[in-house]
Amino acid sequence: MAHFAQIDENNKVVQVVVIETRHTSTPDGTEKESIGAAYCEHLFGGKWVKTSYNTLNGEHLQGGTPFRGNFAGVGYTYDENNNIFYPPQPYPSWTIAGPNWRWIPPTPRPNDSKIYHWNEDTKNWDLDPIMPRNHD
């Protein structure tokens, strides 16, 4: 099975589909993205780009080679220059960065066992007021 993402005119993912390998391969069984993309275009119209179900934050979840940064989801962006997919920006102050293709806050999250929430007004992490403060 192969996964393909439909990309709109703004490079936003509008749909992700699963295609049987026989629709993405040459007669001798060699899988080619162009064949799968053409098949999706024939069925649904639009522009299609292959995505890997096993890629997250620039890493392959099963130890293989990561493919295009992240598995595409509806609302994700396809960055043609870097040939990656990345999720929507969670907050205006966060920036996207490779090689892991994660959104990075301007202030690092505290590295302890407490629960924090991002405060966009202060550009900092606030301790969760519901959780006990002394639960170490």
TASULRA-V145104 format. One record per helix or strand of 2 or more residues. SS is the DSSP state (H for helix, E for strand). FROM is the first residue (numbers start at 1). LEN is the number of residues. If there is no record, write none. Layout:
# TASULRA-V145104
ss = {SS SS}
from = {FROM FROM}
len = {LEN LEN}
This chain:
# TASULRA-V145104
ss = {E E H H E E E E E E E E E}
from = {2 12 21 33 47 55 59 77 84 95 102 116 124}
len = {6 8 3 12 5 2 2 3 3 3 3 4 4}
